[in-house]
Amino acid sequence: MQSLKGADQLKEISKRLLDEIQDTQRQIFPDHAPTFNNSLKNKIRLMRQILRLMDRYPNMTAKRLLYLLDCKIEGEKFLLDFAKTIDVTDEHFDNLDNLEWIRFAVRKAGNAKWED
């Protein structure tokens, strides 16, 4: 019964991420600033990476997915600590912001808690 709950959680997470990709794509307009559009495209790219990871490992739990997201966020923080130029840090700040948003969406969609 536990695996069914896990499968349902991953379905909800997948559905939520696909909905968010569609919503984010609707927000991209040529009239917006290029940095804003690039940030939205980066968010879509990161959500697609998460979906590919879920497809590749279908038995993964929501808790493990959250752990992997946290590791990726910590990696971005590590890169920011050692960044030497503004050009490099902009990309990592954007990644960090988008990954934290995705982590929140995954947690909410999967009703996942670290105590589970």
Secondary structure, DSSP 4 states (H G I P E B T S, - for coil): -HHHHHHHHHHHHHHHHHHHHHHHHHH--TTS-HHHHHHHHHHHHHHHHHHHHHHH-TT--HHHHHHHHHHHHHHHHHHHHT--SHHHHHHHHHHHHHHHHHHHHHHHHHT--TT-
